[in-house]
């Protein structure tokens, strides 16, 4: 019996109409009002940055932070939602211009250390077991500006600090090869798994794999998932799509490549992903041309495509597949898969 999947997304995925190349095209939808839409859209998990929980967190006192975290916990409980993870946003503040954990300035690295520690406390208060690192500016614009060996040592130190601060929390790392930094450290799942095994408790250091990020590295997303799954380290996924090697588009899941979407679902099904409570996370953005208030159709459509691909994977003729594999007739295998995805009898 295959399990049903449960889904999550971040509040930044609802309605936002601004991108790096132009001003807002839609009226902003109030942050506090977004959480009432999750269950209506079929989602129960919330992906958080620390400042999604506590707005303008750097300006708040410890008492104010505690108060606002408690208020968010009450909202989540009232809506029947789960905080999947909390990520320290280490790429907006002035102290993170040249990276935070890997900055060449000691004061910037201390800022990062303090903010990460606050995020651990927020995780615990929201009953979330996971802190996510997206190493957005942890890289370099020119190679000579940093020592890569020292930078990886500093990233490992930050991971170990989280593990030491709380004995139950997990560290999930979301790899991405570039943007906003020219080239980032930990660009692939393999880099994350390597850091995990180097940490003080590798059982608590895992991967959060995003479709578009793997594609931007020139890799197949399903293979990246498979590598993490082979090491029992795929903690979560961010599904979307990407049309070529350009900026991170966060297109609807399956919108650019249905075959790749099929294979991502296939590897998840083979591994029985979700049986331990893992979420299927979406990180998709509304088209800039889309009207509405709020705009949510991109979330619904991506979830619908995923569920359709689940049905396709589960109804695929495994005996026929094995016949083609045994005969090494991959030409026939490929055509049969394409016809199955297209619904050709």
N, C-alpha and C positions, 0 to 999 in steps of 0.2 A: 504494500500500500504506500503510494507516494504521498508525501506531506503537502499541505497547502503552504503557499508562500505568504510571508507578511512583508509589508512595504514601508519604506521611509523616504523622506526628502527633507531638505532644509528650507527654512522660511524665506531664504533669498531666492528660491525658485518660484515663488508666487508673484506674478504680476509685474516684476521689475521691468522697467522700460528704458534703462540706461545701459550703454555699453562703453568700452574704452574709446570708441571712435565718434561718439556724439552724445548730446544731452538727452535727458529723459523725453520719451515720446508719449508716455502715459502718466496720468496722475498716480502718485505713490499710494499704495494701499497700506493702511496702518499696520505696523508690525504686530501690535497686540491683538489685532483682529484676525490674523492669519491662522491661529491655532484652532479656531472653530471650524475650519474647512477640512482639516485632515481626515477625520472619520467620514465626513460626507463624501470625500473623494476616494475612500477605500484605503486609507493609510493609517497606520497606528504608531509609527516610529518617527521621532523628530531628530534630525541632525542639527547640532548646535555649534556655532563658534561661541567663545566665552562672552563676546559682546553682543550676541543674540540673546543671551540670558540676562546680562547686566549691560544695558546700553551705556556707552561712554565709560567703560569700566575703569580706565586709567584715572578718571577724575573723581572716583568714588572712594570713600573711606571703607575700611573693613566692615564696619557696622552697616553701612549702606549696601555693600555687596551682599552681606548675609541676608539682609531684609529683602532685596530684590530677587535673590535666588529662591528664598522661601516663597515669595509671591509667584514665581514661575512654576515652582513645584506644585503649588495649589492649582494653577491653571492646567497643568498637565494631568493632574489627578482628576480634575473636574471634567476634562475632555476625554478621559480614558486613554491617554497617550503615554508613550515611553520615550525617555531620552536615550537615543541609541548611543550617542557619544557627544563629547564636548572637545572642541579644538581651540587651542590658544591662537588668536589671530596675530601672528608675528610678522606681518608684512604691510601694515598700515601706518604704524607709529613712526615718528621721526627717527627713533632709535633703531629702526629696522631697515633703513635705506640700503645698507650694504650687508644685509643679513642680520640675524639676531643671535642665534646660537653660534654662528661662524663669523660674526663680525670681527674686524680687526681691532675694535675698540673694546676695552674691558668694561666700560660703563654700559655699553650696549648689551654685552653678554650678560651682565648682571640684571639689566632690565628684563631680558628674556627669561632668565632663571626665576626671577620673582613672579613674572606673569604666568609662567608654566605652573609654579607652585599654587598660585591662585586657582588655576584651572583644575588642578587635581582636587582641590577642596570643593569646587563647583560640581565636579563629577559626582563626588560622594554625596553631596546634598541633594542632587537630583536622582539618586539611586542609579546612576550610570556606571558601568564597570569599565568604561573605555575612554581614554584620552587619545585624540588623533593628532599626529604631526603631519602637516603638509609643508614640506620644506620649500616654501615659495621662493624666498630670496636667499636660501641657504645654498649658494653657489657662487659663480663669479661672472663678471662681464668681460674680464680678460683673465687669462690663466695666471698671469704673473702677479695678480693682486693678492692671491691667497696661496697657502700651502695646503694642498688637497689632503695630505696625510694628517696634518694637524686638524683640519676641518672635520674629517671623519672621526677623529678622536673626540672632538668637542660634541659632535652629534651623539656619539655613543655615551659620552658623559651625561648629556641631557636625558637620554633614555634611562640610564641607570639611576639618575636622580629621582625620576618619577617612580621607578620600581622600588626605590628605598623609601620614598615618602609614604607610600601606601602598599601594604602587602597583598592586596587583592586586585588593584587596578591593572588593566592591560594597556599596553601602548600599541596603537595601530598606526602604521605609517602608510601614507598615500603617495606612491612614487609618481613623478612627472619629470620629463627630460628638460623642459625649458618653460619659459613664460611664467612669471614676469622676468625672471633672470635669464640671461643668455644661455647658460648651461647650469643645471642644478645638480647638487649631490643627491644620491639615491634616485637615479632616473628610472630604474626598472624594478620589477619584483625581485629579481635576483640580488640586487644591491640591498634591498630591505631584508631579505632572508639572511644574507651574509651578516648584516648588522645584528639581526636577531640572535644568531648563534654566537656572536661575540659578546652579547649582553650578559648581565649577571643572572638573568632568569629568562632564557629564551622561550619558555613555555608561555610567557606573558607578553611577548613582542611579536606582533602579527602584521598582516598585510591588509590594506584596504585598496582594492584594485579598481581603477576607473578605465572604462572602455577607451575614451578619447586619449587618455594619457598614454596608454599602450600603443595606440595607433600613431601618435606623435613621435614615439620612439622607433617607429618602423616595425613594430612587433604585432603579432596576432593576439588580440585580447583573450581568446579562449586558451591559448597556450600559456599566457601569463597567469591566468586563473589556474590552469592545470599544474604549473610549477609550484604555486603556493599551496594548492590542495595536496600535492604529493608530499609536502612537508607539514601538512596539517596546520597551515598558517593563513588560510583565507578567512579572515574574520568578518569581512563585509565587502560589498561591491558598490560601485557607482556606475550605473548603466546610462549610456547616452550614445551618441554617434558623432562621426567626424567625416567631413568631406575633404579629404586630402591633408597634406602636411602644411598646415597653416596655424593660425591662432586657435586656441581651445574654443570650439564652437558650441559644445554642449547641446547638440541637436537631439531631437527625439530618438529614443532607442529604436534601432532598425531602420531609420529613415534614409540612411545613405547606403546601407549594405545589409539586406535581409539574410544573406547567407552567413555573414559574420555573426548576426544576432542569433541565428539558429545554432551555431556552434558554441556560442557562449552559454546558451540555455542547455545545450547538450552536455557540456562538461559539468555544469552544476547538477544536472539530473544524474549523471553517472556517479557523482560523488555524494549524492543525497544531501546536497547543500540545503541548509535551512532546518535540518533535523535537530540541531542543537540550539535553535532559537535565532540563527543568523537572519538578518534582514536583507531583502533585496532593495538596495538604495537607488534612487534616481537622482541624477544631477543634470537637469535639463532646463534650458532657458526658453522663455516665450519668444516667438519671432518678433522682431522689432515692429513689424507691420500689423501685429495682432491688436484688435480693439477689444474692449471689455473692461469690467471692473468688478471683481478682480479677474485676471487672466489665469485660467487653470487648465485649459484644454490640453496643453502640452504634457502635463502630468498624467491626466486621464488617458491620453492616447498612448503614451509610452508604457504605462501599466497594461493597457489593453494589448499592445503588441507583444509584450513579454508573455502574457498569459496565453495568447494565441500560439506563440512559439513553444510554450510548454506543451500545449495540445499536439502540435506538430511533432515534437520530439517523442512524446509518449505513444503516438499512433504510428510512428515510423516502423516499418517491417524489419526487425532486427535479424530475423532468419534470412531475409533477402540480402541484407547487408553482409552477413557472414558468408553467404554463398559467393558474393562478388569478391570479398576479401580473400577467401580460400582460393578462388580462381585468379586472383590478382588482376581482376578486370575493373580497374579503377575508373576507366572511362564509363562503363555501365553504372558503376556505383554513383559517380557524380551526376549523371543524367537522372538517375532514379531519385536522388535527393532533391535536385532542382524541380523535378516534376511533382514531388511530394510537397515541397514548400509552396509551389504555385497552385496546388490543388488539382493537378491533371491526373485523371484516373488512368 
